[in-house]
Amino acid sequence: MTIPKRRLGSTGVDVAIMGLGGEGVLRTFGHDMVIMRKVSFGTRSDSGLKTHSIIPTLVQTARRQGVHPREFLQTLHTADTKAAQAALYNNSS
């Protein structure tokens, strides 16, 4: 069975016309993020929702830069502003 697709705005990207639950998260961030969401029973506040959406993005940034996510997050939390920005923007700032 082929899932029908349509063009997403002016992006030129074709996307499925039906939702696939956590499939997008699964393909982007891997099983860990889907499992984290299930184990944590989702979010219970606006603050939690924001945090839950930011952390996977930072983990993906670390992976794309070839850095271990834990080291990357530790740098962001413990380094001075200039060093954290350099890590976040892959030393391009």
C-alpha positions in Angstrom: 0.0 0.0 0.0 1.3 3.4 -0.9 0.5 6.4 1.3 -0.7 9.3 -0.7 1.5 12.4 -0.5 1.1 16.1 -1.2 3.5 19.0 -1.6 4.3 20.9 1.7 3.9 24.6 0.9 6.7 26.0 -1.1 9.3 23.7 0.4 9.2 21.3 -2.5 9.0 18.4 0.0 6.3 15.8 -0.5 4.7 14.6 2.8 2.2 11.9 3.7 -1.4 13.3 3.8 -2.1 11.3 7.0 -0.5 11.5 10.4 1.7 8.6 11.4 1.8 9.1 15.1 5.4 9.3 16.3 6.9 8.2 13.0 8.4 11.6 12.3 10.1 11.8 15.6 11.2 8.2 15.3 12.8 8.8 11.9 14.4 12.1 13.0 15.6 11.3 16.6 15.4 7.6 16.8 13.7 5.2 19.2 15.1 6.9 22.3 13.0 10.0 22.0 9.8 8.0 21.4 10.6 5.8 24.4 11.4 8.9 26.6 8.0 10.4 25.7 6.2 7.1 26.6 8.1 6.6 29.9 7.6 10.2 31.0 3.8 10.1 30.2 4.2 13.2 28.0 4.3 16.7 29.3 2.1 18.3 32.0 2.9 22.0 31.5 3.8 24.5 28.8 7.3 24.6 30.3 7.6 20.9 30.0 6.4 20.9 26.5 9.0 23.5 25.5 11.8 21.6 27.3 10.7 18.3 25.7 10.9 19.9 22.2 14.2 21.6 22.8 16.2 18.7 24.2 15.7 16.4 21.1 16.7 19.3 18.9 20.0 19.8 20.8 20.7 16.1 20.8 20.2 16.0 17.0 22.5 19.1 16.6 25.2 17.3 18.6 24.9 14.2 16.5 25.1 16.2 13.3 28.3 17.9 14.6 29.8 14.5 15.4 29.8 15.3 19.2 28.5 13.0 21.9 25.1 14.5 23.0 26.0 14.3 26.7 29.3 16.2 26.3 27.5 18.7 24.1 24.7 19.4 26.6 27.3 19.6 29.4 29.2 22.3 27.5 26.0 24.2 26.9 25.1 24.1 30.6 28.6 24.7 32.2 30.6 26.7 29.8 30.7 30.5 29.6 28.4 32.1 27.1 31.0 32.5 24.4 32.2 28.8 24.6 28.5 27.6 24.7 27.7 29.6 21.6 30.7 28.3 19.8 29.7 24.8 20.6 26.1 25.4 19.6 27.0 27.0 16.3 29.9 24.5 15.6 32.6 27.1 16.3 31.2 29.3 13.4 30.3 32.3 15.5 
